[in-house]
Amino acid sequence: MNMILEKDVVSLTDFARQTRKHTAELKKHNRPRVLTHNGKATAVVLSVAAYDKMAHAAEEYRLDMELKAALEAYDRGDRGTPGGIAFERIRSKANLRQAKK
């Protein structure tokens, strides 16, 4: 998602006046738009496709970090919670939720 400052930074007023034009360009180029108010960046607008791509990449990164932490814990000798105890905790939480309903 590379930005072209001359094209991708626009005033909030311009974006509001030419919303159709800007949204069409967002879809076409898949680059974010930085919206400014009084010369200062105030918001970033993305196409749905660009947002989905960014959200997917962030989720992949989060999962990679969780896996890395789990592998490092395993290497340190932390073998986690035994299955029977883990399932009992899950059952207890499920029973509490059922009781609240």
N, C-alpha and C positions, 0 to 999 in steps of 0.2 A: 504494500500500500504506500507507494511513493507519492508525495504531494508536490504539486507545482504551485508555488506560492502565488504567482500572478493570477492563476485561475481558481485556486482552491481556497482562497481567503476572500470572503465577501462580507459586506455589511449585512446586518440583520434586516435592515430596511430593504436592501436590494433583493435579498432572499425572499422576503415577504411579497414584494411587488412582482417578482418573476419566479414564483414557486414552481410552476410547471417546467420552465426551462431548466432550473437548477436540479429538480428531481430527475428529469430526463438525462441530464449530464451525469448525475450520481449513478444511475443505472448503467449508463453506457461505459463510463470509465472506471467504475468501482473504486474511486478515490474519495476520501472523506472531504467534507467542506468545513472549514473553520468559519464560524459566524462571529463578527465583531460588533461591539456596541461602544460607541464613542472611542473607536480606535483600539479597543482592548478585546482580546479573544474571550468570548463568553460561552460558546457552545460548539460542539462538533456534531455534524450530521453525516450519517452513513446510509448507503443503500442497504436494503434488507440482505442482499447477498454478501456484501462486505461485512455486515454485522454478524451474520451466521458463520462466516469463515473465521472471523476474529474470536467469536464465542467458542467455536469448536477447537481452535488452537489453544485458547486459554484452558479449556477443560482437559485437553490432552496433556498440557503442561502440568496441571494440577494432579492428574492421575499419575504422571511420571514421577512427580515429587513424592507422592504417597508411596509408590512402589519402591523408590529409592530409599526412603526412610524405613520402610518395612525390611528391606534387604539389609540395610545397615544394622538395624536392631537384631536381626537374625544372626548376623556375623558377630555381634557382641554377645551372643548367647541368649538373648531374649526370645523365647520360643512362643510367646503369646499366651493366650488363655486356653486351657484344655477345652475340648469340644463340649463335654458335658456341662461344664460351668457356663460356657458362653451361651449354649442353648437354654439353660435355666434362666439366665439373665434376660434373654430375648422373650421367653415365655412370661416372665414376671412383668416386663414392660407391656407386653400385649394384654395381659390380664388387667393391669392398671388402666389401660386405655379403654378396655371394654367396660370396666367398672364406672368410669367417668361418664359413659354414654348413658 
